[in-house]
Amino acid sequence: MLKTLADDEAIPSAAQAMFADMGAPIAALDQRIDALGEQLKALHQASPMGQLLADVPGIAPIGAITAVLTVEPANFASARHFAVWLGLTPKEHSTRASNAWVGSARPTTNGCASC
């Protein structure tokens, strides 16, 4: 966009200079983000667990390595607890002999979700 503004003769040169000054930090941030992305990709390539997670549909390499670096598996009693923590499954709240499901994925007996 800065290139378009710089080439537009209808924009005064003072305004073009201001746009260039405002665009320089943004360009530097873009370069920094790209460099960090490359570092995360390199970490992903070196991590067998990250590569396994990236095989799961919907999990990209950067998301996989982020999970490997930030999540401690010992904090979860089971894979279901981890899925609930991620928000992928509803929490189950048991009362007496019946189960009350929280969320929209409650089981139905007759196929009617509103019954």
C-alpha positions, 0 to 999 in steps of 0.5 A: 500500500505504501508503494501505491501511495508513493506512486500517486501524484495526487497525494502531496509529497509531505503526506507521502513522507508521513505515510513512509514514516508511519509505514517503516515501523510496520515493515520492521514488525512484519520482518520480525514476525516472519523471523519468529515464524521461521524460528517456530517452524525450525523448532517444529521440525526438531520436535517429534511431538510437534510433528505428531500433533501437526498430523491432527486435522486442524492443527498447523505446525505453529499451533502444534509446537506452541502446544508442545512448548506451553502445555504440561501433559502431567497436568491432565489426568486423561486426554478427555481432561485436556480436550475439555481444557481446550474447549473441544468437548462439553464438561460432564456434571454428574448428579445422582444416577443421571448425567447433565451435559453442559454445552450443545453436544448433549446426548439425545435418546430420540434424535431430537436435540430440542426434546 
